[in-house]
Amino acid sequence: MEFNYEFDWAIPFTDPYLGMIITGIKVTLILFAATTVTSLCLGTVIAIMRISRITILRAAGTLYVEIFRNVPGLFWILFFYFVFPELLPEKWGQALNHYSHYPVVAGIMGLTVDNASYVSDILRSGRLAIPHGQREAAISTGLGRVQQYSHVLLPQMFRVTLPPLGTRMVHNFKNTSLCMAITAPELTWATQNIESLTFRGIEATSIATGFYIVLAGIMVSIIILLEKYLKIDVSSINQSSA
């Protein structure tokens, strides 16, 4: 039996399929941008809690990481879409379920709590790589605890962990495709719909694959340029802290 398949690249670029692709790219970028910011903020807070001298905060941060890191990210996306509205007061839950953009919101929440657990681990390792003398110097100058982190420790933590943080954010970008499971109209969901309507899966998938490769490549290039610009040398920091 011979397999005959004629490529027709024009199909994914005809209405309404072009609209699906454009919407898919927009939603993918929104998911990525939102979860990058929120997971960095939440991950930073969790990392500070894990290295805190206060036992309760340290235990809460560790518990968070152990729970969210050891459960698949797709589970949390499904949790926030199907379960979270049921845990809220009835009126709030109904309002969320009737909100047309709730799949995107649920995807942002699910990806945020998942990615933040990995971000906190990365930032915690960055804090451990900073020599203790840095904090002692900050204390000697009269800086408070918040000022110590904002002016001395956090900038160094982000600088030291830029390579693994960049890799993690590329991974988070790819994880936006998981939101297709809750019908968030991101690019993978749009690709699947075009395939089911036109039976032109190869063309649609090729376009989506090209987009993912190009954007991930741009992100990696930016990270490499930042490493060179900041002249990051993790080994020298580790040696100084030893």
C-alpha positions in Angstrom: 0.0 0.0 0.0 1.5 3.3 -1.1 1.4 6.4 1.1 0.6 9.5 -1.0 0.5 12.8 0.8 0.5 16.1 -1.0 1.8 19.0 1.1 -0.3 22.2 1.0 1.3 24.8 3.2 -1.4 27.3 2.2 -4.1 25.6 4.3 -2.9 26.7 7.7 -2.6 30.2 6.5 -6.2 30.5 5.2 -9.1 31.9 7.2 -10.1 30.9 9.9 -6.9 28.8 10.4 -4.6 31.7 10.2 -6.6 33.3 13.0 -6.1 30.1 15.1 -2.4 30.2 14.6 -2.1 33.9 15.4 -4.3 33.5 18.5 -2.2 30.4 19.5 1.0 32.4 19.3 -0.4 35.3 21.3 -1.7 33.0 24.1 1.5 31.0 24.2 3.5 34.3 24.6 1.1 35.5 27.3 1.4 32.2 29.2 5.2 32.3 29.0 5.6 36.0 29.9 3.1 35.8 32.8 4.4 32.6 34.3 8.0 33.8 34.0 7.3 36.8 36.1 5.0 35.1 38.6 7.2 32.1 39.1 10.3 34.2 39.5 8.6 36.3 42.2 7.1 33.3 44.0 10.3 31.2 43.6 12.3 34.1 45.1 10.0 34.2 48.2 10.2 30.5 48.6 14.0 30.5 48.3 14.3 33.2 51.0 11.9 31.2 53.2 14.1 28.0 52.8 17.2 29.8 53.9 15.5 31.7 56.7 16.6 31.3 60.3 13.0 31.1 61.3 12.1 27.4 61.6 8.5 27.7 60.6 9.3 29.7 57.4 12.1 27.2 56.5 9.8 24.2 57.1 7.0 25.8 55.0 9.3 26.6 52.1 10.7 23.1 52.1 7.2 21.6 52.3 6.1 23.7 49.3 9.0 22.5 47.2 8.6 18.9 48.1 4.9 19.0 47.2 5.0 21.0 44.0 8.3 19.7 42.6 7.3 16.0 43.0 3.9 16.2 41.3 3.7 16.6 37.4 3.0 20.1 36.2 0.0 18.9 34.2 -1.6 17.9 37.4 -1.5 21.4 38.8 -2.9 22.8 35.6 -5.8 20.4 35.8 -6.2 21.1 39.5 -6.6 24.8 39.1 -9.0 24.3 36.2 -11.3 21.6 37.6 -10.8 21.6 41.4 -9.8 25.1 42.4 -13.2 26.7 41.5 -15.0 24.1 43.6 -12.9 25.0 46.7 -14.0 28.6 46.5 -17.4 30.0 47.7 -20.1 29.0 45.2 -20.5 32.4 43.6 -16.8 32.8 43.1 -16.5 29.3 41.6 -19.4 29.9 39.2 -17.9 33.2 38.1 -14.6 31.5 37.3 -16.3 28.7 35.5 -18.2 31.1 33.3 -15.2 33.3 32.7 -14.2 32.8 29.0 -10.5 33.2 29.6 -10.3 31.1 32.7 -8.4 28.2 30.9 -5.6 30.7 30.4 -5.8 31.9 34.0 -5.8 28.3 35.3 -2.8 27.6 33.0 -0.9 30.5 34.4 -1.6 29.5 38.0 -0.6 25.8 37.4 2.6 26.6 35.6 3.5 29.3 38.2 3.3 27.0 41.2 5.1 24.2 39.3 7.9 26.4 38.0 8.4 28.3 41.2 9.5 25.2 43.0 12.4 24.7 40.6 13.2 28.4 40.6 13.5 28.4 44.4 15.9 25.4 44.3 18.1 27.2 41.8 18.1 30.5 43.8 18.8 28.6 47.0 21.9 27.1 45.5 22.9 30.5 44.3 22.6 31.9 47.9 24.8 29.0 49.2 27.4 30.0 46.6 27.8 33.5 47.9 30.5 33.9 50.5 29.3 34.5 54.1 31.4 37.6 54.2 29.0 39.3 51.8 26.2 39.3 54.4 28.5 40.2 57.2 29.7 43.2 55.3 26.1 44.2 54.6 25.3 43.9 58.3 28.4 46.0 59.3 27.2 48.8 57.1 23.9 48.9 59.0 21.6 47.4 56.3 18.4 45.8 57.5 17.5 42.2 56.5 15.3 43.4 53.6 18.0 45.8 52.4 20.6 43.0 52.7 18.6 40.9 50.2 17.5 43.7 47.9 20.9 45.4 47.6 23.5 42.7 48.2 22.3 39.1 48.2 19.5 38.9 45.6 21.5 40.6 42.8 24.3 38.2 43.3 21.9 35.2 43.6 20.3 36.1 40.2 23.7 36.7 38.6 25.2 33.4 39.8 22.2 31.4 38.8 21.5 33.0 35.4 22.5 29.9 33.3 20.3 27.4 35.2 17.5 30.0 35.5 17.6 30.6 31.8 17.4 26.9 31.1 14.5 26.6 33.5 12.6 29.4 31.7 13.1 27.7 28.3 11.6 24.6 29.9 8.7 26.6 31.2 8.1 28.0 27.8 7.8 24.5 26.4 5.5 23.6 29.2 2.9 26.1 28.0 1.9 23.4 25.5 0.4 21.4 28.5 -2.4 24.0 28.7 -4.0 22.4 25.6 -5.4 19.9 28.1 -7.7 22.5 29.5 -8.6 24.0 26.1 -6.4 27.1 26.5 -6.1 28.3 22.9 -2.3 28.2 22.8 -0.3 27.1 19.8 -0.4 23.4 20.3 -4.1 23.5 20.9 -4.5 25.5 17.6 -2.3 23.0 15.8 -4.5 20.1 17.0 -7.6 21.8 15.9 -6.3 22.6 12.5 -5.3 19.0 12.0 -8.7 17.7 13.1 -10.5 20.1 10.7 -8.2 19.9 7.7 -6.4 16.6 8.2 -3.2 18.6 7.4 -1.3 17.7 10.6 2.1 17.7 9.0 1.8 21.3 7.8 0.3 22.6 11.0 2.7 20.7 13.2 5.7 21.9 11.2 4.6 25.5 11.6 4.2 25.1 15.4 7.6 23.3 15.6 9.3 26.0 13.8 7.9 28.6 16.1 9.0 26.8 19.2 12.5 26.2 17.9 13.0 29.8 16.8 11.7 31.4 20.0 13.6 28.9 22.2 16.7 29.6 20.2 16.3 33.4 20.6 15.9 32.9 24.4 19.1 30.8 24.6 21.0 33.3 22.6 19.9 36.1 24.9 21.0 34.1 27.9 24.4 33.4 26.4 24.9 37.1 25.6 24.0 38.0 29.1 26.5 35.5 30.5 29.2 37.0 28.4 28.2 40.6 29.2 28.1 39.9 33.0 31.3 37.7 32.7 29.7 35.0 34.9 32.2 32.6 36.4 30.4 30.3 38.9 33.6 28.3 39.7 35.4 31.4 41.1 32.5 32.1 43.4 32.4 28.5 44.6 36.1 28.6 45.3 35.8 31.8 47.3 33.0 30.4 49.4 34.9 27.2 50.1 
